[in-house]
Amino acid sequence: MAGTEVISRVSGTFGHPNSLAGYLVMLILINLSLFWAPISAKVKLALWPTLLLMSTALILTFSRAGWLALGIAGMFSLYLCFFRWIKHRGLSFLISWPWLIIFFIVSVGYNHPG
């Protein structure tokens, strides 16, 4: 309860919102990795609406564990994508690390009560 409103977490047919969050995290990571794949620009353009819908659904699950999993796995995935592109481990790590920090700042700010 939040005042006079009932806050509902999205769960779909998964039963529990954390189950849906886990599934969405896997799909979002695959979607993000496809942006680095050698596929046509039309296919990459078609990935944006699905990424937006899945990200919105993940936010509406209010699953902090799902957000944490996305942040950690997303950083690892970004590191591998940058490493494949740059071919330098240290530079790849330095580029991917700020994205994780920004993600956590936004997540904590969004999730902070009040």
C-alpha positions, 0 to 999 in steps of 0.5 A: 500500500502507498497511501490510498493506492495499491502498488502492483508489481508486474509478473505476467504468467511467471507467478512471481515478479522476480521470475519475470525479472530473471527472464527479462534480464536474459532477454535484454542481455541477448538484445544488447549483445546483438547491437555488436553483432555483424547484422544489418542496420534494419535488424538493429533498428528493429531491436530498439522497440523490443529493448524499450518494452523489455526494459519497461517491463523490468522496471515495473517488476520492482525487482531489485535483484533483477536490476542488480543482475542486469547491472552486473551481467550487463557490465560483463557483457559490455566488457566483452563487447568492448574487448572484442572491438578494442582488443585491449583488456584494461581499456575495455574495463575502463570504458565499461566500468563507468556504465555500471556506476551510472546504472547503479546510481540511477537504480538507487535513485529510482528505488529510493523511497521518498 
